[in-house]
Amino acid sequence: MRFSHDPALLAEFPHLVVATLTLDGVTSTPDVAASAGPFLERASARLAERPESEFPEIAAWRRAFTQLGLKATQYRCASEALLRRFKKEGELPSIHPLVDLCNAVSLAYAIPIAVFDLDTVIGDLTVTRAEGTESYLSFSGTTENPEPAEVIFRDDAGNAHARRWTNRQSALSAIRPDTRRVLVVSEALHDTAPADIDAVLADLTKALRQHW
C-alpha cells in the first residue's frame, strides 16, 4: 500500500507537514495508561493557559477548513474535537490501547493523528479531492457519499476512509480488537509544524515500541 497526498492538494496547502508510520503485530491487550499519562498532563497544562481555539495548531486547521468552504466551528479537525471533549470531561473514553495512546499524543501536541486498519484499505490510499461517488461508512452503520471536491482519504476501491480531511474517520478502517496492521498519519499546517511533527513522530514511536 502506498500512501500519498494528491499534488494538487499539496499545491493548495504548501505548508502541510506529514508524518506516517506503520505497525504490525498490534494487539488489544497492553495497558497504556502510564505511557499516555504524561501526554494528558501536557494537554491539561496547555488548556489551563488558554482555550484550544487559540492554539496555533488548531488555528491553522480552522483556516484550512475555511479555505475548503467549511464552517470552522461546525466541522472541527480531530485534535480540536478531542481537546474540547477532554477539557469538558477531564478524560477520554478508552477505545483500544493503540487509539488511546495516539489520542493522548494528539492531545499533547494539538495535532490530528489518524489510525487506519490496513487490512481494510484496498490498494493505495490517497488524500485527495472527492469525486462524490466514493463510499463512506459512518459509525452509525449508514453509507454516505462525500461531497464533490471534499477532501477525503480514498483507496483504489473508492472507499473514503476519512471525510472532510481530518474531521471524520470511517468506521470501515477503525481499529478493532482483531486489528493487526495499522497506518498512523499525522498532519499539521502551523508555522512550527516541521519541528512539531518530528517530535510527534519521535514520541509516538517510542511509546508504541514500549507496548508492541
C-alpha positions in Angstrom: 0.0 0.0 0.0 1.3 3.4 -1.0 0.1 6.5 1.0 0.3 9.9 -0.6 -1.3 13.3 -0.9 -2.6 14.5 -4.3 -0.1 17.0 -5.7 -3.0 19.4 -6.5 -3.9 19.4 -2.8 -0.3 20.0 -1.8 -0.3 23.0 -4.1 -3.3 24.4 -2.3 -1.7 23.8 1.1 2.0 24.1 0.6 2.8 24.4 4.3 1.3 20.9 5.1 3.7 18.7 7.0 3.0 14.9 7.3 4.4 12.0 9.3 3.5 8.4 8.9 4.4 5.1 10.4 3.2 1.5 10.1 2.9 -1.0 12.8 2.5 -4.8 12.5 1.6 -7.2 15.3 -0.9 -5.0 17.0 -2.8 -6.5 19.9 -5.5 -5.1 22.2 -4.1 -6.3 25.5 -1.4 -3.7 26.6 -2.1 -1.3 29.4 -1.0 2.1 28.0 -2.2 4.3 31.0 1.4 5.0 32.2 2.6 5.9 28.7 -0.4 8.1 28.0 -0.3 9.9 31.3 2.4 12.5 30.6 0.8 13.4 27.3 -2.6 14.0 29.0 -0.9 16.1 31.7 0.8 18.2 29.0 -2.6 18.8 27.3 -4.2 19.8 30.6 -1.4 22.3 31.2 -1.9 23.9 27.8 -5.6 24.1 28.2 -5.2 25.8 31.6 -3.2 28.6 29.9 -5.7 29.3 27.0 -8.6 27.8 25.1 -7.8 25.3 22.4 -9.2 27.7 19.7 -6.1 29.9 20.4 -3.6 27.1 19.9 -1.6 27.8 16.7 -2.1 24.2 15.6 -5.8 24.4 15.8 -6.0 27.9 14.3 -4.1 26.7 11.2 -6.6 23.9 10.7 -9.5 26.3 11.2 -8.1 28.5 8.4 -7.7 25.4 6.2 -11.3 24.3 6.7 -12.4 27.9 6.0 -10.4 27.7 2.7 -12.2 24.5 1.9 -15.5 26.2 2.3 -16.4 24.6 5.7 -17.6 26.4 8.8 -14.7 26.0 11.3 -17.0 25.8 14.3 -19.2 23.2 12.7 -16.5 20.9 11.3 -13.5 20.6 13.6 -10.3 18.8 13.0 -9.9 15.6 15.1 -7.4 17.1 17.6 -9.7 20.1 18.3 -12.6 17.8 18.9 -10.5 15.7 21.2 -9.3 18.7 23.1 -12.9 20.0 23.6 -14.1 16.7 24.9 -11.0 16.3 27.2 -11.5 19.8 28.6 -15.2 19.2 29.3 -14.9 15.7 30.8 -11.4 15.6 32.1 -10.7 12.3 30.3 -11.3 10.4 27.1 -13.1 7.1 26.8 -10.9 4.1 26.3 -11.4 2.7 22.7 -8.4 0.5 22.1 -4.9 0.7 23.6 -3.4 1.9 20.3 -6.1 4.5 19.7 -5.9 5.7 23.3 -2.2 6.2 23.1 -2.4 8.1 19.7 -5.2 10.2 21.1 -3.1 11.2 24.1 -0.2 12.3 21.9 -2.7 14.1 19.7 -4.0 16.0 22.7 -0.5 16.9 23.9 0.5 18.4 20.5 -3.0 19.5 19.4 -2.2 17.8 16.1 -4.5 15.3 14.4 -3.4 11.7 14.4 -5.4 9.1 12.4 -5.0 5.4 12.7 -6.2 3.1 9.9 -6.6 -0.7 9.9 -4.5 -1.6 6.9 -6.4 -4.8 6.2 -9.4 -2.7 5.2 -7.6 -0.5 2.8 -7.8 -1.7 -0.8 -4.8 -0.7 -2.9 -3.2 2.7 -2.3 -4.5 5.4 0.0 -4.5 9.0 -1.2 -5.6 12.2 0.4 -7.4 14.0 -2.4 -10.5 15.8 -3.6 -13.5 13.6 -3.8 -15.4 12.9 -7.0 -18.6 12.4 -4.9 -19.2 8.8 -5.9 -17.0 7.3 -3.1 -18.4 5.3 -0.3 -18.0 6.3 3.3 -19.2 4.0 6.2 -20.3 6.0 9.2 -20.1 4.7 12.8 -23.9 4.5 12.8 -23.7 1.9 10.0 -25.0 4.1 7.3 -23.2 4.6 4.0 -22.6 8.1 2.7 -21.2 9.8 -0.3 -18.8 12.7 0.3 -19.5 16.0 -1.4 -17.7 16.5 -4.7 -14.3 18.2 -4.1 -14.4 17.4 -0.4 -11.0 16.3 0.9 -11.0 12.6 1.7 -8.7 9.6 2.2 -9.6 7.5 -0.8 -8.4 4.0 -1.6 -8.3 2.3 -5.0 -11.7 0.7 -4.5 -13.4 4.1 -4.0 -13.7 3.8 -0.2 -13.5 7.1 1.7 -11.6 6.3 4.9 -12.0 9.8 6.2 -14.3 12.7 5.3 -13.5 16.4 5.5 -9.8 15.7 5.7 -9.1 15.4 9.4 -12.7 15.8 10.6 -14.3 12.3 10.4 -12.7 8.9 10.0 -14.6 6.0 8.5 -15.9 3.0 10.6 -14.6 0.8 7.8 -10.9 1.3 8.8 -11.4 2.0 12.5 -9.2 0.0 14.9 -10.9 -3.1 16.4 -9.8 -5.9 18.8 -8.7 -8.1 15.9 -6.7 -5.3 14.1 -3.1 -6.4 13.4 -1.6 -4.0 10.9 -2.1 -0.2 11.1 -1.1 3.0 9.3 -0.7 6.1 11.5 -0.9 9.5 9.9 -0.2 12.9 11.5 -0.7 16.2 9.6 -0.1 19.8 10.6 -0.2 23.2 9.0 1.0 25.7 11.6 4.3 27.7 11.4 6.3 25.3 13.6 4.8 22.2 12.1 8.1 20.7 10.8 9.7 20.6 14.3 6.4 19.6 16.0 5.7 16.8 13.6 9.2 15.4 14.1 8.5 15.5 17.9 5.2 13.8 17.5 6.8 11.0 15.4 9.6 10.5 17.9 7.3 10.4 21.0 4.8 8.2 19.3 7.4 5.8 18.0 9.0 5.5 21.4 5.6 4.9 23.1 4.5 2.3 20.6 7.7 0.4 20.9 7.1 0.0 24.6 3.9 -1.9 24.0 4.1 -3.5 20.6 
